[in-house]
Amino acid sequence: KSIQDINLSTRIADEQKSDAEELKIELDSLDKLEVENLKKRMFKASRDLQFEKAAVLRDKIDEIQKNL
């Protein structure tokens, strides 16, 4: 391969890595927002004495947080 080919391949790989990192950051942000929303729903369910619903929401929160 020529030097230009190698440089091009390296640049493309770097761009793909950067894109993947940006996507992970965006997904993490979305997950954090989802957790906050689920927490609000869980607390409301608990206040409304809907404990089974609150427990389901708690489990969803735990599952998301394990993946963060």
C-alpha positions in Angstrom: 0.0 0.0 0.0 1.1 3.5 -0.6 1.5 6.0 2.2 -1.6 7.9 1.0 -3.6 4.7 1.3 -2.4 4.0 4.8 -3.1 7.6 5.9 -6.6 7.4 4.4 -7.3 4.1 6.2 -6.1 5.5 9.5 -8.1 8.7 9.1 -11.3 6.7 8.4 -10.7 4.4 11.3 -10.2 7.4 13.6 -13.4 9.0 12.3 -15.4 5.8 12.9 -14.0 5.6 16.5 -15.0 9.2 17.1 -18.5 8.6 15.8 -18.9 5.5 18.0 -17.8 7.5 21.1 -20.2 10.3 20.3 -23.0 7.8 19.9 -22.2 6.1 23.2 -22.2 9.5 25.0 -25.6 10.3 23.4 -27.0 6.9 24.4 -25.7 7.4 28.0 -27.4 10.8 28.2 -30.7 9.3 26.9 -30.4 6.5 29.5 -29.9 9.0 32.3 -32.9 11.0 31.2 -35.0 7.8 31.0 -33.9 6.8 34.5 -34.9 10.2 35.8 -38.3 9.8 34.1 -38.8 6.3 35.5 -37.9 7.5 39.0 -40.5 10.2 38.9 -43.1 7.6 37.7 -41.9 5.2 40.4 -42.3 7.7 43.2 -45.7 8.8 41.9 -46.8 5.1 41.8 -45.6 4.7 45.4 -47.5 7.8 46.5 -50.6 6.5 44.8 -50.1 3.2 46.7 -49.4 1.3 43.4 -46.6 -0.7 44.9 -46.5 -3.4 42.2 -46.1 -0.8 39.5 -43.4 1.0 41.5 -41.5 -2.3 41.9 -41.7 -2.9 38.1 -40.3 0.6 37.5 -37.6 0.1 40.1 -36.5 -3.1 38.3 -36.4 -1.2 35.0 -34.3 1.5 36.6 -31.9 -1.1 38.0 -31.5 -2.8 34.6 -30.7 0.5 32.8 -28.2 1.6 35.5 -26.4 -1.7 35.2 -25.7 -0.9 31.5 -24.5 2.6 32.2 
